[in-house]
Amino acid sequence: MEQSEHHNPHQVQLQIVTTSPIAIAAVTATASEKALSKLSVLTKFHAGYFRISLSLCGQALLWKTLSEPTTDASALRPVLRRLPSAAFVLLWSLAFLTLVALCLLYAARCLFRFGSVRAELRHHVGMNYLFAPWISWLLLLQSTPFLHPKTTCYLLLWCVFSIPILALDLKIYGQWLTRGKQFLSMVANPTSQITVIGNLVGARAAAQMGWKESALFMFSLGVTHYLVLFVTLYQRLQGSDSLPAMLRPVFFLFFAAPSMASLAWDSICSTFDIFCKMLFFLSLFLFASLLRRQATRVKWSRRRKKKDARFLERDITAWITC
């Protein structure tokens, strides 16, 4: 034994590793599961997520509006102007980056899940949220600190963001007028007011550029359909209450539409006249009505929980005594 080890001092060991078909299949299945998980994220992502960009861009526009110079000494604008301008730029940048990220995700959804986008376009709630990205871009354009409304770049961007809104108007309003299954009385819901807000936001941006005729066109289109929608939703016809519970916050669109109409008409006429005040007071009344309704609902739910708790305590006591 010692001699064999002495004569063969250098021994080379070769180990051949073969990958079994089962291991290859497992690796392939893992890769396919990762790809499917990424695609499932795109499937769950929908246009309703643009509510995030709507809120951020609306806050940026509000900040810019309040920071503009005014002759009213009793206004709160001088207080806001004392804040550093970097805060507004930071808010605008946050809104811009959020909107870009959402648009990229939705573009990927259009590429890999076009069937879901087509189904969303045919849905009576989902199709209204297709206005949200273009409204967000218009709000962001009006609140930008880097472009003046009279520049050519501003004009081109307004055209790029407004043309899809008009195209969606033709599709949705045409369905309401002609197709029997898409009558307004059957599909109207609070999210339908997003279509109105899109026209009003476009009208305000056009008025700031000096395009009064284009602003009047979009304003008249938005206000006319808002009146029809308001009456339809107020009557609560069949199908108008078909709104998921998770979308109940869209009821606040009831006062968002007249508020935006007030701002748009102010930009068109360059003065806050009687019509603007009428729209403002209407939005204020609708806001108070919604607050009262929500307070009543919260009070009713608390009362119901206390009642259920009393019934549960009585049942437990009866079960223990038995």
C-alpha positions as CSV (number, residue, x, y, z in Angstrom):
1,M,0.0,0.0,0.0
2,E,2.8,2.3,0.8
3,Q,4.6,1.4,-2.4
4,S,1.6,2.3,-4.5
5,E,1.3,5.6,-2.9
6,H,5.1,6.1,-3.4
7,H,5.0,5.3,-7.1
8,N,1.9,7.5,-7.8
9,P,2.7,10.7,-5.9
10,H,0.5,12.8,-8.1
11,Q,-3.1,11.7,-8.5
12,V,-5.6,13.7,-10.5
13,Q,-9.3,13.3,-9.7
14,L,-11.9,14.2,-12.3
15,Q,-15.5,14.7,-11.4
16,I,-18.0,15.0,-14.1
17,V,-21.1,17.0,-13.1
18,T,-24.1,16.4,-15.3
19,T,-27.2,18.6,-15.0
20,S,-30.3,16.5,-15.0
21,P,-33.4,17.5,-17.0
22,I,-35.3,18.0,-13.8
23,A,-32.8,20.7,-12.6
24,I,-33.0,22.4,-16.0
25,A,-36.8,22.4,-15.9
26,A,-36.7,23.8,-12.4
27,V,-34.5,26.7,-13.5
28,T,-36.7,27.3,-16.5
29,A,-39.8,27.3,-14.3
30,T,-38.2,29.8,-11.9
31,A,-37.3,32.2,-14.7
32,S,-40.8,31.9,-16.2
33,E,-42.4,32.5,-12.8
34,K,-40.3,35.7,-12.4
35,A,-41.4,36.8,-15.9
36,L,-45.0,36.0,-15.1
37,S,-44.8,37.9,-11.8
38,K,-43.6,41.0,-13.6
39,L,-46.4,40.7,-16.1
40,S,-48.9,40.2,-13.3
41,V,-47.8,43.5,-11.8
42,L,-48.6,45.1,-15.2
43,T,-52.0,43.4,-15.2
44,K,-52.9,44.7,-11.8
45,F,-51.7,48.2,-12.7
46,H,-54.5,50.3,-14.2
47,A,-55.2,54.0,-15.1
48,G,-56.8,54.5,-11.6
49,Y,-53.3,54.9,-10.2
50,F,-53.0,58.2,-12.0
51,R,-55.0,59.6,-9.1
52,I,-51.6,60.0,-7.3
53,S,-50.3,62.2,-10.1
54,L,-53.6,64.2,-10.2
55,S,-53.3,65.0,-6.5
56,L,-49.6,66.0,-6.7
57,C,-50.0,68.1,-9.8
58,G,-53.0,69.8,-8.4
59,Q,-51.0,70.7,-5.3
60,A,-48.3,72.1,-7.4
61,L,-50.8,74.3,-9.3
62,L,-52.4,75.4,-6.1
63,W,-49.0,76.4,-4.7
64,K,-48.1,78.4,-7.8
65,T,-51.5,80.1,-7.8
66,L,-51.2,81.2,-4.2
67,S,-47.6,82.4,-4.7
68,E,-48.6,84.8,-7.5
69,P,-48.5,88.5,-6.6
70,T,-51.8,90.1,-5.6
71,T,-53.1,93.5,-4.5
72,D,-55.4,92.0,-1.9
73,A,-53.8,92.9,1.5
74,S,-56.1,90.5,3.4
75,A,-55.1,87.4,1.3
76,L,-52.8,84.7,2.6
77,R,-50.6,84.8,-0.5
78,P,-47.9,87.1,1.1
79,V,-47.5,84.4,3.9
80,L,-46.9,81.7,1.3
81,R,-44.4,83.8,-0.6
82,R,-42.2,83.9,2.4
83,L,-41.5,80.2,2.0
84,P,-38.4,79.3,0.0
85,S,-38.9,78.9,-3.7
86,A,-37.0,75.6,-3.5
87,A,-39.9,74.0,-1.7
88,F,-42.2,74.7,-4.7
89,V,-39.5,73.4,-7.2
90,L,-39.2,70.3,-5.0
91,L,-42.9,69.7,-5.0
92,W,-43.1,70.2,-8.8
93,S,-40.2,67.8,-9.3
94,L,-41.8,65.2,-7.2
95,A,-45.0,65.5,-9.2
96,F,-43.1,65.3,-12.4
97,L,-41.1,62.2,-11.5
98,T,-44.2,60.5,-10.2
99,L,-46.1,61.2,-13.4
100,V,-43.2,60.0,-15.5
101,A,-42.9,56.7,-13.6
102,L,-46.7,56.1,-13.9
103,C,-46.6,56.8,-17.6
104,L,-43.7,54.4,-18.1
105,L,-45.5,51.6,-16.3
106,Y,-48.7,52.2,-18.2
107,A,-46.8,52.3,-21.5
108,A,-45.3,48.9,-20.6
109,R,-48.8,47.7,-19.8
110,C,-49.9,48.8,-23.3
111,L,-47.1,46.8,-24.8
112,F,-47.4,43.6,-22.9
113,R,-51.1,43.6,-21.7
114,F,-52.9,45.4,-24.5
115,G,-56.0,43.2,-23.9
116,S,-56.3,44.6,-20.4
117,V,-56.0,48.2,-21.8
118,R,-58.8,47.4,-24.3
119,A,-61.0,46.0,-21.6
120,E,-60.3,49.1,-19.5
121,L,-61.3,51.3,-22.4
122,R,-64.7,49.5,-22.6
123,H,-65.4,49.6,-18.9
124,H,-67.8,52.3,-17.7
125,V,-65.4,53.3,-14.8
126,G,-62.0,52.5,-16.2
127,M,-62.4,54.5,-19.4
128,N,-62.9,57.7,-17.4
129,Y,-59.5,57.3,-15.8
130,L,-57.8,57.4,-19.2
131,F,-58.2,61.1,-19.0
132,A,-56.2,61.3,-15.8
133,P,-52.6,61.2,-17.2
134,W,-53.4,64.0,-19.7
135,I,-55.1,66.1,-17.1
136,S,-52.0,65.6,-14.9
137,W,-49.7,66.7,-17.7
138,L,-51.8,69.8,-18.3
139,L,-51.8,70.7,-14.6
140,L,-48.1,70.2,-14.4
141,L,-47.7,72.4,-17.5
142,Q,-49.7,75.2,-15.9
143,S,-47.7,75.0,-12.7
144,T,-44.2,74.8,-14.3
145,P,-41.7,77.4,-13.2
146,F,-39.6,76.9,-16.3
147,L,-41.9,77.8,-19.2
148,H,-43.9,80.9,-20.0
149,P,-47.4,80.4,-21.4
150,K,-46.6,82.5,-24.5
151,T,-43.7,80.4,-25.6
152,T,-43.8,78.0,-28.6
153,C,-42.8,75.0,-26.4
154,Y,-45.7,75.7,-24.1
155,L,-48.0,75.8,-27.1
156,L,-46.7,72.5,-28.5
157,L,-47.0,70.7,-25.2
158,W,-50.6,72.0,-24.8
159,C,-51.5,70.5,-28.2
160,V,-49.8,67.2,-27.4
161,F,-51.7,66.9,-24.1
162,S,-55.1,68.3,-25.3
163,I,-55.5,66.2,-28.5
164,P,-55.9,62.9,-26.6
165,I,-58.5,64.5,-24.4
166,L,-60.6,65.6,-27.4
167,A,-60.1,62.1,-29.0
168,L,-61.5,60.5,-25.8
169,D,-64.3,63.0,-25.8
170,L,-65.4,61.9,-29.2
171,K,-65.3,58.3,-28.3
172,I,-67.1,58.5,-24.9
173,Y,-69.6,61.2,-25.8
174,G,-70.3,59.4,-29.1
175,Q,-71.1,56.2,-27.2
176,W,-73.5,58.1,-24.9
177,L,-75.4,59.5,-27.9
178,T,-75.5,56.5,-30.3
179,R,-74.9,53.2,-28.7
180,G,-77.8,51.6,-26.8
181,K,-75.6,49.8,-24.2
182,Q,-73.6,52.9,-23.5
183,F,-76.4,55.4,-22.8
184,L,-75.4,58.0,-20.2
185,S,-78.3,57.0,-17.9
186,M,-76.9,53.5,-17.8
187,V,-73.2,54.1,-17.3
188,A,-73.0,57.4,-15.5
189,N,-71.1,57.4,-12.3
190,P,-69.0,60.0,-10.3
191,T,-65.9,59.1,-12.2
192,S,-67.6,60.4,-15.4
193,Q,-66.8,63.9,-14.1
194,I,-63.1,63.4,-14.9
195,T,-64.0,63.8,-18.5
196,V,-65.4,67.2,-17.7
197,I,-62.4,68.2,-15.6
198,G,-60.1,67.4,-18.5
199,N,-61.9,69.8,-20.8
200,L,-61.9,72.5,-18.2
201,V,-58.2,72.1,-17.4
202,G,-57.4,72.3,-21.1
203,A,-59.6,75.5,-21.4
204,R,-57.7,77.2,-18.6
205,A,-54.3,76.4,-20.2
206,A,-55.5,77.7,-23.5
207,A,-56.7,80.9,-21.9
208,Q,-53.3,81.5,-20.3
209,M,-51.8,81.2,-23.8
210,G,-54.2,83.8,-25.2
211,W,-56.2,81.3,-27.3
212,K,-59.6,82.6,-26.2
213,E,-61.6,80.7,-28.9
214,S,-60.0,77.4,-28.1
215,A,-60.5,78.0,-24.4
216,L,-64.2,78.9,-25.0
217,F,-64.6,75.7,-27.1
218,M,-63.3,73.4,-24.4
219,F,-65.0,75.3,-21.7
220,S,-68.4,75.1,-23.4
221,L,-67.9,71.4,-24.1
222,G,-67.0,70.7,-20.4
223,V,-69.8,72.8,-18.9
224,T,-72.5,71.4,-21.2
225,H,-71.6,67.8,-20.3
226,Y,-71.2,68.7,-16.6
227,L,-74.8,70.0,-16.5
228,V,-76.1,66.8,-18.1
229,L,-73.9,64.6,-15.8
230,F,-75.0,66.5,-12.7
231,V,-78.7,66.0,-13.5
232,T,-78.1,62.3,-14.3
233,L,-76.1,61.6,-11.2
234,Y,-78.5,63.6,-9.0
235,Q,-81.5,61.5,-10.2
236,R,-79.5,58.3,-9.5
237,L,-81.0,56.4,-12.5
238,Q,-80.5,52.6,-13.0
239,G,-76.8,51.7,-13.2
240,S,-75.5,55.0,-11.9
241,D,-74.7,53.5,-8.5
242,S,-72.5,50.7,-9.9
243,L,-69.3,52.0,-8.3
244,P,-66.9,49.8,-6.3
245,A,-66.5,50.5,-2.7
246,M,-62.7,51.3,-3.0
247,L,-63.6,54.1,-5.4
248,R,-66.0,55.9,-3.1
249,P,-63.5,58.9,-2.6
250,V,-64.3,59.9,-6.2
251,F,-67.5,61.4,-4.8
252,F,-65.4,64.5,-4.1
253,L,-65.2,65.1,-7.9
254,F,-68.7,66.6,-7.4
255,F,-67.1,69.8,-6.2
256,A,-63.9,69.5,-8.2
257,A,-65.7,70.1,-11.5
258,P,-67.3,73.4,-10.6
259,S,-64.2,74.6,-8.9
260,M,-62.1,74.0,-12.0
261,A,-64.8,75.6,-14.1
262,S,-64.6,78.7,-11.9
263,L,-60.8,78.9,-12.4
264,A,-61.1,78.3,-16.2
265,W,-63.7,81.1,-16.6
266,D,-61.6,83.4,-14.5
267,S,-58.6,82.8,-16.9
268,I,-60.9,83.3,-19.9
269,C,-62.4,86.6,-18.7
270,S,-59.4,87.8,-16.7
271,T,-61.7,88.7,-13.9
272,F,-63.5,86.8,-11.1
273,D,-67.0,87.8,-12.1
274,I,-70.5,86.8,-11.0
275,F,-70.4,83.5,-13.0
276,C,-67.1,82.5,-11.3
277,K,-68.6,83.3,-7.9
278,M,-71.7,81.2,-8.7
279,L,-69.5,78.2,-9.6
280,F,-67.4,78.7,-6.5
281,F,-70.4,78.8,-4.2
282,L,-71.9,75.7,-5.9
283,S,-68.6,73.8,-5.3
284,L,-68.6,75.0,-1.7
285,F,-72.2,73.8,-1.2
286,L,-71.4,70.4,-2.7
287,F,-68.3,70.1,-0.5
288,A,-70.4,70.8,2.6
289,S,-73.0,68.3,1.5
290,L,-70.4,65.6,1.1
291,L,-68.8,66.3,4.5
292,R,-72.2,66.0,6.1
293,R,-72.9,62.8,4.4
294,Q,-69.6,61.3,5.4
295,A,-70.1,62.4,9.0
296,T,-73.5,60.8,9.0
297,R,-72.1,57.6,7.6
298,V,-69.3,57.4,10.2
299,K,-71.8,58.0,13.0
300,W,-74.1,55.3,11.7
301,S,-71.2,52.8,11.4
302,R,-70.1,53.5,15.0
303,R,-73.7,53.0,16.2
304,R,-73.9,49.8,14.3
305,K,-70.6,48.5,15.8
306,K,-71.7,49.3,19.3
307,K,-75.0,47.5,18.7
308,D,-73.2,44.5,17.3
309,A,-70.8,44.5,20.3
310,R,-73.8,44.5,22.7
311,F,-75.4,41.6,20.8
312,L,-72.1,39.7,20.9
313,E,-71.6,40.3,24.6
314,R,-75.1,39.1,25.3
315,D,-74.5,35.9,23.2
316,I,-71.2,35.2,25.0
317,T,-72.8,35.7,28.4
318,A,-75.7,33.4,27.5
319,W,-73.3,30.7,26.2
320,I,-71.2,30.9,29.4
321,T,-74.2,30.6,31.8
322,C,-75.4,27.6,29.8
